[in-house]
Amino acid sequence: MRAVVQNSFGGPEVLETVDIDRPEPLGGEVLIRVRASGVNPVDVAVRSGAYPLLGEPSFGVGWDISGVVEEVGPGARFKVGDEVFGMPFFPRAATGYAEYVAAPSRQVARKPASLDHVQAAAVPLAALTAWQGLVDAAGVKAGDRVLIHRAAGGVGHFAVQIAKARGAHVIALASETRHEFVRSLGADEVIDYRVTDFADAVHDLDIVFDSNAQGSRSLRVLRPGGTLVSIMEHWNQELAAEVEAAGRNFAGVSVEPDYASLEAIAALIDAGRIRPHVQETFPLEEAGKAHELVGSGRVQGKVVLTIG
C-alpha cells in the first residue's frame, strides 16, 4: 500500500510517499480502507522535530482518518463495508496518511451520514480536542459565557460550535477577515485580537478555551470558580498552580481517542449543529504541500488529504 513516512526530522520535503506492507487487523481491530486523512498542526510539529512525540524517525505520519471497513478482526464492533472515522492510537503512531490503517474498533466511530469522507476526516482530532476540553473537563452548559482563542482555526471552529450547541454565550477571538466566518459558526461576539486586547475587553467569564498559550492573561478574564482550559500548556504545572491559587480551575487537555465522544459529535453533525470547514484538499502524494499550508498558520478550518 501507499503511505507517507519520514526518515528524518525537517521541512515538508522529508515526507515521502512509499510502498509498505498493508497492516493486518488483530483481535478487536478493523482494517480501514482510508478515503481521506486530516492534516493537523501537531502533524507539522512532529514532522519538524519541534514536538518529538514519536521518538526518532523513521515513522509514518498522521492520525485523522475516514474510510470503509475492509476486514474485521475477532471481537471487533463493526462489519465489512461500514463507513467509519476516528483518530486511532494518538499519541502513538497511526500512519494515518496511508491507503489502509488497522485500528482498535473502539477508537473509531460510524461516520456521520451527512458528511463525505473528506469532511469527516477533518473532524476527529480537532473536534475531540474541543469536546474533551469544553464538555468533559469544563462541563460547558447553557448560559455559560465562553471565550474561544483562535476561533477560526481547526480546533477553534469546532470549539465555537460545540459551546454554542451546549447553549453557551460564545465570544470568539479572530482576525477581522475571519469575523464573518466565525459568526456563521454561531459566535455571539467576535473580537479582533490584533487591535483589541481581550483581557481588557471581557471579564467574568465562566470558561476560557485557550489554544494560543495565553494562560496567564486568560486567567484575568475568568470569574472566581471559572475554568481555564489549556491545550497548548496542558503540561504546565506552574500555570496550574497560578490558576488554582487565584480561585479558578485549571483543565490541561491532551486529546485522546474516544469513540463515545465521536458518536456524540457525529450526532450533532447529523443534526446540523456542527459542520467542519475544509479550506483545501491535496492528494496523498502532496502531503508536503499540505504541511506547508498548515504550517503557515493561515488555515481557516482544516486541510485534508484525499486517498484513492
C-alpha positions in Angstrom: 0.0 0.0 0.0 1.0 3.6 -0.4 1.8 5.6 2.8 3.6 8.7 3.8 6.7 8.2 6.0 9.6 10.3 7.1 13.1 9.1 7.8 14.4 12.3 9.4 13.2 15.5 11.0 13.0 18.6 8.8 10.8 20.5 6.5 7.9 19.2 4.3 10.4 17.8 1.9 11.2 14.9 4.4 7.8 13.4 3.8 8.0 10.5 1.3 5.2 8.5 -0.3 6.4 4.9 -0.4 5.1 1.4 -0.7 4.9 -0.5 2.6 3.2 -3.7 3.8 -0.6 -3.5 4.4 -1.3 -3.9 8.1 -3.3 -6.9 9.4 -6.1 -6.4 11.9 -5.6 -8.1 15.3 -8.4 -9.1 17.7 -10.7 -6.2 18.3 -9.3 -4.3 15.4 -10.7 -3.3 12.0 -8.7 -2.7 8.8 -9.9 0.6 7.3 -9.5 1.5 3.6 -8.8 5.2 4.1 -10.5 7.6 1.8 -9.2 10.8 3.4 -6.9 11.9 6.1 -6.9 15.2 8.1 -3.7 17.3 8.5 -3.2 18.9 11.9 -0.7 21.3 13.4 0.6 18.5 15.6 1.5 16.6 12.5 3.6 19.5 11.4 5.3 19.8 14.8 6.1 16.1 14.9 7.5 16.1 11.4 9.8 19.1 12.1 11.1 17.6 15.4 9.6 20.5 17.4 7.3 18.0 19.2 9.2 14.7 19.3 6.1 12.7 20.2 7.1 9.6 18.3 10.8 9.5 19.1 13.3 9.4 16.3 12.3 8.7 12.7 11.6 6.6 10.7 7.8 6.5 11.3 4.5 7.0 9.5 2.7 10.3 9.7 -0.9 11.4 10.5 -3.9 10.4 12.7 -7.2 11.6 11.4 -8.9 9.2 9.1 -12.2 8.5 7.4 -12.8 5.4 5.3 -14.5 2.0 4.9 -14.0 -1.2 7.0 -12.4 -3.8 4.7 -11.5 -6.5 7.2 -12.7 -7.3 10.8 -10.6 -8.9 13.5 -12.1 -11.2 16.1 -14.4 -9.3 18.5 -14.4 -6.0 16.6 -17.6 -4.0 16.7 -18.0 -3.2 13.0 -18.7 -5.2 9.9 -17.1 -5.1 6.5 -18.5 -2.1 4.5 -19.2 0.2 7.5 -18.0 3.8 7.0 -16.0 5.0 10.0 -13.9 7.9 11.1 -11.5 8.5 14.0 -8.1 9.3 15.5 -6.6 5.9 16.4 -3.6 5.4 18.6 -2.9 9.1 19.4 -0.3 10.0 20.7 1.4 6.8 19.3 2.0 6.4 15.6 -1.1 5.5 13.5 0.4 6.2 10.0 -2.9 7.8 9.0 -1.6 9.2 5.7 -2.0 5.8 4.1 -4.3 3.7 2.0 -5.0 1.3 4.9 -5.0 1.7 8.7 -5.6 -1.1 11.2 -7.1 0.4 14.3 -8.9 -0.8 17.5 -12.6 -0.7 16.7 -13.4 1.2 19.9 -11.1 4.1 18.8 -13.3 4.8 15.7 -17.0 5.6 15.2 -19.5 5.4 12.5 -19.0 8.3 10.0 -21.7 11.0 10.2 -24.2 10.2 7.4 -24.4 13.8 6.3 -20.6 14.1 5.6 -18.5 12.7 2.8 -15.1 11.2 3.7 -13.2 14.4 3.1 -15.4 16.4 5.5 -15.4 13.5 8.1 -11.6 13.3 8.0 -11.5 16.9 9.1 -13.3 16.2 12.4 -11.7 13.7 14.8 -8.6 15.2 16.4 -9.8 18.9 16.3 -13.3 18.2 17.4 -12.3 15.7 20.1 -9.9 18.3 21.5 -12.6 20.9 21.7 -15.1 18.4 23.1 -12.8 16.9 25.8 -11.8 20.5 26.9 -15.2 22.1 26.9 -17.6 19.2 27.7 -15.6 16.7 29.6 -13.2 19.0 31.5 -15.1 22.3 31.8 -18.7 21.0 31.8 -19.9 23.8 29.5 -23.7 24.3 29.9 -26.5 26.7 28.9 -25.9 30.2 30.0 -22.1 29.9 30.4 -20.0 32.8 29.0 -17.1 31.2 27.0 -14.1 32.8 25.3 -12.5 30.9 22.4 -9.0 31.7 21.3 -8.1 31.2 17.6 -11.7 30.7 16.9 -11.3 30.3 13.1 -8.7 27.5 13.3 -9.1 23.8 13.2 -9.8 23.3 16.9 -11.3 26.7 17.4 -14.0 26.5 14.8 -15.2 23.3 16.4 -15.0 24.8 19.9 -17.2 27.7 18.9 -19.9 25.3 17.6 -19.7 22.8 20.5 -20.0 25.6 23.1 -22.9 27.1 21.1 -24.6 23.7 20.7 -24.5 23.3 24.5 -26.3 26.7 25.0 -23.3 28.9 25.9 -22.8 32.5 25.0 -19.7 32.4 22.8 -17.1 35.2 22.5 -14.6 34.4 19.7 -11.1 35.8 19.1 -10.3 36.1 15.4 -8.7 38.5 12.9 -11.1 40.8 11.2 -11.0 38.9 7.9 -12.4 35.8 9.7 -15.2 37.6 11.6 -17.9 36.7 9.1 -16.8 33.0 9.1 -16.8 32.8 12.9 -20.2 34.5 13.2 -21.5 31.9 10.7 -20.5 29.2 13.2 -22.6 30.8 15.9 -20.3 33.1 17.8 -22.3 35.8 19.7 -19.4 38.2 19.9 -16.2 38.5 17.9 -13.1 40.4 18.9 -10.3 41.3 16.6 -7.3 40.3 18.8 -5.0 42.3 16.5 -6.5 45.6 17.6 -8.2 44.9 20.9 -6.7 43.3 24.0 -9.2 40.6 25.0 -8.0 40.9 28.6 -9.4 44.5 28.7 -12.5 43.8 26.6 -14.2 40.9 28.5 -14.5 39.8 32.1 -16.3 37.5 34.5 -16.2 34.6 32.1 -17.1 31.0 33.1 -14.7 29.3 30.7 -11.7 30.3 28.5 -10.7 27.8 25.9 -7.0 28.6 25.3 -5.4 27.2 22.2 -2.8 30.1 22.0 -0.7 29.7 25.1 -2.3 32.7 26.7 -2.9 31.1 30.0 -1.8 33.7 32.5 -3.6 36.5 30.6 -6.7 34.4 30.1 -6.8 34.0 33.9 -7.5 37.7 34.2 -10.9 37.4 32.5 -12.3 34.4 34.4 -14.8 34.8 37.3 -14.0 33.1 40.6 -14.6 29.4 40.1 -14.3 29.7 36.3 -12.3 27.3 34.3 -9.2 27.8 32.1 -9.0 25.0 29.5 -5.5 24.9 28.0 -4.5 22.7 25.1 -1.1 24.3 24.5 0.1 24.4 28.1 -1.6 21.3 29.4 1.7 20.2 30.9 2.4 23.5 32.7 2.3 22.8 36.5 3.3 26.4 37.3 0.3 27.7 35.3 -2.0 25.2 37.0 -0.8 26.4 40.4 -1.2 30.0 39.4 -4.8 29.4 38.3 -5.7 27.4 41.4 -4.2 30.0 43.7 -6.4 32.6 42.1 -9.5 30.6 42.9 -10.1 29.3 39.4 -10.0 25.8 37.9 -7.3 24.6 35.5 -8.0 21.9 32.9 -5.0 20.8 30.9 -6.2 18.8 27.9 -4.2 16.4 25.8 -6.6 14.8 23.3 -7.1 11.0 23.3 -9.2 8.6 21.2 -12.8 8.3 22.5 -15.5 6.6 20.3 -18.3 7.7 22.7 -17.4 11.4 22.2 -17.0 10.9 18.5 -20.5 9.4 18.4 -21.9 12.5 20.3 -20.1 14.8 17.9 -21.4 12.8 14.9 -25.0 13.1 16.2 -24.6 16.9 16.4 -23.2 17.0 12.9 -26.1 15.0 11.5 -28.5 17.2 13.4 -27.0 20.3 11.7 -25.5 21.7 14.9 -21.8 21.3 13.9 -20.2 21.5 10.5 -16.5 21.0 9.6 -14.9 23.6 7.3 -12.3 22.2 4.9 -10.2 25.0 3.3 -8.3 22.9 0.9 -7.5 19.3 -0.1 -4.4 17.7 -1.5 -3.7 14.2 -2.9 -1.7 11.9 -0.7 1.4 12.4 -2.8 1.3 16.1 -2.0 1.4 15.8 1.8 4.4 18.1 1.9 2.3 20.9 0.3 -0.5 20.3 2.8 2.1 20.6 5.6 3.4 23.9 4.2 -0.1 25.3 4.3 -0.9 24.1 7.8 2.5 25.3 9.0 1.8 28.8 7.7 -0.8 29.3 10.4 -3.2 30.8 7.9 -5.7 28.0 7.6 -9.4 28.6 8.2 -10.8 25.3 9.5 -8.9 22.2 8.2 -6.7 20.8 5.4 -7.4 17.2 4.2 -5.5 14.7 2.1 -7.5 12.6 -0.4 -6.6 9.0 -0.9 -7.7 6.8 -3.7 
